[in-house]
Structure formats: structure tokens, C-alpha cells
Amino acid sequence: MTSQSSTLPPGLSSVVRATGQGADTAPVKIDVRGLNFYYGEKRALDGISIAIPANRVTAFIGPSGCGKSTFLRTLNRMNDIIPGARVEGTVTIDGQNAYGPGVDVVSLRRQVGMVFQKSNPFPKSIFENVAYGL
């Protein structure tokens, strides 16, 4: 097991497990630099930087409310639909800026899927949540 160099919220740790050859030679799949996330005026994430390698299992572990889900939702821009939400910093996936101009958010969400412990529906009807993927 190797620990990934990163800056994470207090109480949130990153654990990277090597799966296959060369734990230190895997290309970076997701690169986050200087990420700050705000719910209105409240800063929920402060200066997160982490390089997540391709073909590795990465777990974010920490107590309830420390920012794990908020951070993960920044990767596929699920926070975009929250009124007053704002992101600073960069999130790069396969070399493309996830927050760059002209990014197709639907395509991004197809590439970066999420499965949460608890259901995390969009603030829409049940039908709209189920039909969203189509």
C-alpha cells in the first residue's frame, strides 16, 4: 500500500492500493489542484490537491461531514445544480479541465460515475432522477 501525496480536509485521508505492476509508474487519471468549494459564503473544501493514478483503487476515509462526498461530487460536477455553489482551482480528468469552457457535463458524468453509500438524488422528482441518465 502506498500513500498518495495530497492535501485533504482534516479527518479525510486518501489510501491508494497498488493493483498490478509499478505502483509509482501509473499515469495520473484525475489531477486536482488548489480546489476550494463553497456553499454560498461557507467554504466546505479548502485547498485540496491530489493526483489520482489510473488503474488504482482510491478510498477517501473520514468522519461524517468532513467533505468526502462534496469532494467526490466536484469530480463530475454534480454540485453545479446546487444554488450558490462555487468551485475554485482545477480538476483535470484525462488531461481535460472538468470546469473548462464548453465542457459537456452530461458526457463528463458518463465518464466519471459515482456510487454513494446513501442515495444522492438530484433535487428533482423521482421520475426525473430515474430518467436523467437517458
C-alpha positions in Angstrom: 0.0 0.0 0.0 1.3 3.4 -0.9 0.1 6.7 0.4 -0.7 9.4 -2.2 0.8 12.9 -1.8 -2.1 15.2 -1.3 -3.7 18.0 0.7 -7.0 16.9 2.1 -9.5 18.2 4.6 -8.8 17.5 8.3 -10.0 14.0 9.1 -10.1 12.9 5.4 -7.4 10.5 4.3 -6.5 9.1 0.9 -5.4 5.5 0.7 -4.1 4.1 -2.6 -3.6 0.4 -3.1 -1.5 -0.9 -5.9 -3.3 -3.3 -8.3 -0.9 -4.6 -10.8 2.6 -3.5 -11.8 4.5 -0.4 -10.9 2.5 1.4 -8.2 4.6 4.5 -8.8 4.5 4.4 -12.6 0.8 4.7 -13.3 -0.2 7.8 -15.2 -2.4 10.4 -13.5 -6.1 9.9 -14.3 -7.5 12.7 -12.1 -5.5 15.7 -11.1 -6.9 18.2 -8.6 -5.0 21.4 -7.8 -5.9 24.1 -5.2 -9.6 23.1 -5.1 -11.8 25.2 -2.9 -15.5 24.6 -2.8 -18.2 26.9 -1.4 -21.8 26.6 -0.4 -22.7 30.3 -0.7 -20.2 32.0 1.6 -19.3 28.9 3.5 -16.0 27.2 2.3 -16.6 23.5 2.6 -13.3 22.4 0.9 -10.0 24.3 1.3 -7.0 23.9 -1.0 -7.4 20.3 -2.0 -4.6 18.9 -4.2 -4.3 15.3 -5.2 -3.2 13.2 -8.1 -5.1 10.0 -8.5 -3.4 7.4 -10.7 -5.0 5.4 -13.4 -5.9 1.7 -12.6 -5.7 2.1 -8.9 -8.3 1.8 -6.2 -8.5 5.0 -4.2 -10.6 5.4 -1.0 -11.5 8.5 0.9 -12.0 7.8 4.5 -13.1 10.1 7.3 -15.8 11.1 9.7 -19.3 12.2 8.7 -19.3 15.8 7.4 -15.6 16.1 6.6 -16.0 16.7 2.9 -15.7 13.3 1.2 -19.0 13.4 -0.8 -18.6 17.1 -1.5 -15.1 16.4 -2.9 -16.3 13.5 -5.0 -19.2 15.5 -6.4 -16.7 18.1 -7.7 -15.1 15.5 -9.9 -18.2 15.1 -12.1 -19.8 18.5 -11.4 -22.8 17.2 -9.5 -22.5 20.3 -7.3 -23.4 22.5 -10.3 -27.1 22.2 -9.6 -26.8 23.4 -6.0 -27.8 27.1 -5.8 -24.8 29.3 -4.7 -22.3 26.5 -5.1 -18.9 27.7 -6.4 -15.6 26.0 -7.3 -12.1 27.5 -7.4 -9.0 25.6 -8.5 -8.6 22.9 -11.2 -10.0 19.4 -11.7 -8.3 17.7 -14.7 -9.5 14.3 -15.9 -7.5 12.6 -18.7 -5.8 16.0 -19.3 -9.1 17.9 -19.8 -10.2 20.6 -17.4 -13.6 19.4 -16.0 -14.6 23.1 -15.3 -13.3 24.4 -18.6 -15.4 26.4 -21.0 -17.5 24.2 -23.4 -17.3 21.1 -21.2 -20.2 18.7 -21.9 -21.3 18.0 -18.4 -23.5 15.0 -19.4 -20.5 13.4 -21.2 -18.3 14.1 -18.1 -20.8 12.4 -15.9 -20.9 9.4 -18.2 -17.1 9.2 -17.8 -17.0 9.8 -14.0 -19.7 7.7 -12.4 -20.3 7.7 -8.7 -21.9 5.1 -6.3 -22.5 6.5 -2.8 -23.3 4.7 0.4 -26.6 6.6 0.7 -28.7 7.6 -2.3 -27.8 11.0 -3.6 -30.7 12.1 -5.9 -30.8 15.4 -7.8 -33.3 17.8 -6.3 -36.0 16.7 -8.8 -38.9 14.3 -8.9 -38.3 10.5 -8.6 -39.2 10.2 -12.3 -36.7 13.0 -13.3 -33.9 11.3 -11.3 -34.6 7.9 -12.9 -34.9 9.4 -16.4 -31.8 11.7 -16.0 -29.4 9.1 -17.4 -31.3 8.8 -20.6 
